[in-house]
Amino acid sequence: MFNSVNKGSQFDCIGKLIITMLVAVVFSFSAHADTEFTAKVKAAMADMKLEAGKLGAPKIDGDTLYLGKTKINGNFELVDALKTKFGGTATIFAKKGNGFIRISTNVMKDGNRAVGTQLDPSGPAIAAIRQGNAYYGIVDILGKLYDTGYEPIKTAKGEIVGIYYVGQLME
């Protein structure tokens, strides 16, 4: 009987060790390691939020996002200014149903601004945003890898009405 208890304890220890190792491996792959672009991504996001804040409080009316009295849908001033200052890409998404749609962007698709395209509904960024958190990490955007930052746009009441995005192409 003593041997069977020891064998069970050994298997419990081995099982716990395997689980611990698996958790460590999964965490290491999901954690964002800084790249040569990370500092620029964070600086661009800080600037985007600062400039957006100068326009006023966010609100959504149907599918239209406003910052103060400025309609953001189809307004490319902020995203283009960020591209000029930091390079890379910038987008403002508006909440539409359970998803988020690009309403202002300098991300290009087929030679045109990718306005109207949806944020990947199964990607890691949207999962973080839905919990009210920011997401920073490497993301595939329209077939290319970017070091990115996504932060929720919230009303004064804490309702998530959009997303700020900035990214640097990993080339």
C-alpha positions in Angstrom: 0.0 0.0 0.0 2.9 2.4 0.8 4.3 1.9 -2.7 1.0 2.8 -4.4 0.7 6.0 -2.4 4.2 7.0 -3.4 3.6 6.2 -7.0 0.4 8.3 -6.9 2.4 11.1 -5.3 5.1 10.8 -7.9 2.5 11.0 -10.7 0.8 14.0 -9.0 4.2 15.8 -8.8 5.0 15.0 -12.4 1.6 16.1 -13.5 2.0 19.4 -11.6 5.4 19.9 -13.1 4.1 19.3 -16.7 1.2 21.7 -16.1 3.6 24.4 -14.7 5.9 24.0 -17.7 2.9 24.2 -20.2 1.7 27.4 -18.5 5.2 28.9 -18.7 5.5 28.1 -22.4 2.0 29.5 -23.2 2.8 32.6 -21.2 6.1 33.2 -22.9 4.5 32.9 -26.4 1.6 35.2 -25.5 3.7 37.9 -23.7 4.8 40.8 -25.8 8.5 41.1 -26.2 9.7 44.6 -27.0 11.0 45.1 -30.6 13.0 47.9 -32.1 9.7 49.6 -32.9 8.0 49.4 -29.4 9.2 52.8 -28.2 7.9 54.4 -31.3 4.5 52.6 -31.0 4.1 53.8 -27.4 5.2 57.4 -28.3 2.7 57.5 -31.2 -0.1 56.2 -29.0 0.6 58.8 -26.4 0.5 61.5 -29.0 -2.7 60.1 -30.6 -4.5 60.2 -27.3 -3.2 63.6 -26.4 -4.3 65.1 -29.8 -7.6 63.3 -29.7 -8.2 64.6 -26.1 -7.7 68.2 -27.3 -10.7 67.7 -29.7 -13.0 66.8 -26.8 -14.8 63.9 -25.1 -15.7 60.9 -27.3 -19.3 60.1 -28.1 -21.0 57.8 -30.6 -24.1 58.6 -32.5 -25.2 55.6 -34.5 -22.1 54.6 -36.5 -20.5 58.0 -36.2 -17.8 58.7 -33.7 -17.2 62.3 -32.4 -14.4 63.7 -30.4 -16.0 66.8 -29.0 -17.8 68.3 -32.0 -15.4 66.9 -34.5 -16.8 64.0 -36.6 -14.1 61.4 -36.9 -15.6 59.2 -39.7 -13.8 60.1 -42.9 -11.6 62.7 -41.1 -7.9 61.7 -41.7 -6.2 64.7 -40.1 -5.1 63.0 -36.9 -4.0 59.6 -38.5 -2.1 61.4 -41.2 -0.4 63.7 -38.8 0.8 60.7 -36.8 2.1 59.1 -39.9 4.1 62.2 -40.7 5.5 62.5 -37.2 6.2 58.8 -36.4 5.9 56.9 -39.7 3.8 53.7 -39.4 0.1 53.4 -39.4 -2.8 54.8 -37.4 -6.5 54.1 -37.2 -9.5 55.1 -35.2 -12.2 52.4 -35.0 -15.8 53.0 -34.0 -17.9 50.4 -32.3 -20.5 48.8 -34.5 -22.6 46.0 -32.9 -20.2 43.6 -31.3 -17.3 44.7 -33.6 -15.2 47.7 -34.5 -14.9 49.3 -37.9 -12.1 51.5 -39.3 -13.6 55.0 -39.7 -10.3 56.9 -40.0 -7.1 55.3 -41.1 -3.9 55.5 -43.1 -3.8 51.7 -43.4 -4.1 50.9 -47.1 -5.9 48.1 -48.9 -5.7 47.7 -52.7 -4.4 51.3 -53.0 -7.2 52.8 -50.9 -7.7 53.7 -47.3 -9.1 50.6 -45.5 -12.1 52.5 -44.2 -15.0 50.2 -43.4 -12.9 47.2 -42.7 -13.4 45.3 -39.4 -10.9 44.7 -36.6 -10.2 41.0 -36.5 -13.1 39.6 -34.3 -11.0 36.7 -33.1 -7.7 38.5 -32.6 -5.9 39.3 -29.3 -6.5 43.0 -29.6 -10.3 42.9 -29.5 -10.2 40.4 -26.6 -8.3 42.9 -24.5 -10.4 45.9 -25.6 -13.6 44.1 -24.7 -12.3 43.8 -21.2 -11.5 47.6 -21.2 -7.7 47.0 -21.5 -5.0 48.1 -23.9 -3.3 45.6 -26.2 0.4 45.9 -27.3 1.9 43.2 -29.5 2.7 41.8 -32.9 -0.4 41.5 -35.2 -1.0 40.5 -38.8 -2.8 43.4 -40.5 -4.0 42.7 -44.0 -1.2 40.1 -44.5 1.7 42.0 -43.0 3.2 41.9 -39.4 3.1 45.1 -37.3 4.3 45.9 -33.8 1.0 47.5 -32.6 -0.8 49.3 -29.8 -4.6 49.3 -29.4 -6.3 51.3 -26.6 -10.1 51.6 -25.9 -11.8 54.9 -26.5 -14.2 55.4 -23.6 -16.9 57.9 -22.8 -17.0 59.7 -19.5 -19.3 56.9 -18.3 -16.7 54.3 -19.2 -18.6 52.9 -22.3 -16.2 51.7 -25.0 -17.2 53.5 -28.2 -14.0 53.0 -30.3 -10.4 52.0 -30.4 -7.2 54.0 -31.0 -4.6 52.0 -33.0 -1.0 52.7 -34.0 1.5 50.3 -35.6 4.9 50.0 -37.1 5.6 47.6 -40.0 8.0 44.9 -39.0 10.5 45.1 -41.9 
